[in-house]
Amino acid sequence: MLITFEGIDGSGKSTQARLLEAYFHRQGCETLLVREPGGPPLAERVRALLLDGDVAISPFAELLLFSAARAQLVAETLRPALNAGTIVLCDRFYDSTTAYQGGGRGLADPVWLDAFNRRVTDGLVPDRTYLFDVPLEVAAQRRSGRDAAGPDRMEAGGDPFFVRVREAYLALAEREPQRLCVLDGTRSPEELHEQVVSDIQPRVQIPS
């Protein structure tokens, strides 16, 4: 089973991914937590490149770099783990490309991006996606002081960029309500974790 966690930077998705990983461990489930971009050596090198603010990257090149890292992650890590019966938790997946590069950068329409994303992942689609929605001011407050190095490549886009990203996420949730579960990211981490566990329990076979 592939479970993904999405939301604008500062939404709390990474915290929830770690909390769910710990919950599955307590239940005796074989679990793998990965982040995007990252994982295999190639994906980690791409991550470092994308986070390097001194390197100029055009919006379309940005999309291709994220996608290249994702394709390697799927082939080298996700597919083997899923085939072995491992529950895979992914902190971001291709919905981030739809929201950030599609919505935020305005690169392509959702239909084109959906087909492109499926090619990149060789048809791998998350079984469940949790989207943590928060107002921009809340996300910005959480991000402030988190990184003394200053805003990263995405954060440098400012409020207008994140407005488009958030709108793209919510539009995606409307198009795929069976897969995406939208949660109020302003709630406490404990409350959100309870909601995630309550939603995922019927969908996962817990060892007896």
Steps between C-alpha positions, in 0.01 A plus 500: 500500500627845405392787726606855411498825695447834328457868579671836468828547688412543866181292485624236745504212252849378593405480866195291413705269280738430789214449745330250271828315449535467878139380528555226240819390674305459824250284313778276370467612138796508262525868408723724289498880523655697214508864399489677166728577343738253658573137571732341242838667440385658174190648665706637791736671255202654321364615837826676580495668161141617541573640847806689380383858470812598309404281203258654250232249400221584257146395599483221240845373594381500861204281404727257315749479787229419755358244260838339433556456874151354534547252216819372664331480840215294356726261309769455764306527828122517484420216261726247676362597842138481386558167328639369831181600680646801679277795583670798335451851636615777268549860614391657169441321170382610158212710636770745605599540136138564406469765772844666498614480140153477347312744720777708656719533192210481254686255279226267374134416528393222742411253222848520344668480840292202608603301192862613541508404869366152425776448243763616748381252766434218250134507599555494877216688672469557877236291675426784741618860509465733798489868411556733795342834419605812690458874437808664353566712808504193724742316271724808476511536878600136537773537237647814655803422706502138384791556263759762587632481144198690375221406257561207265425493128126449558461737794663775293185503285316696768130507586365513141690180422366318805146621431518327161654188653228474764226555243651229279503257792136567585395469135682166485313381809172587331597301192611193696296487822530120522879520532565831674391563857512871590570577865506830689870556554436764769396227744751367750737225385333261742153569361619463144677174579179361649312595184761339276506179703120484507491537122779257417419217744222344286724517192801313642534140609656509848693187605314298763 
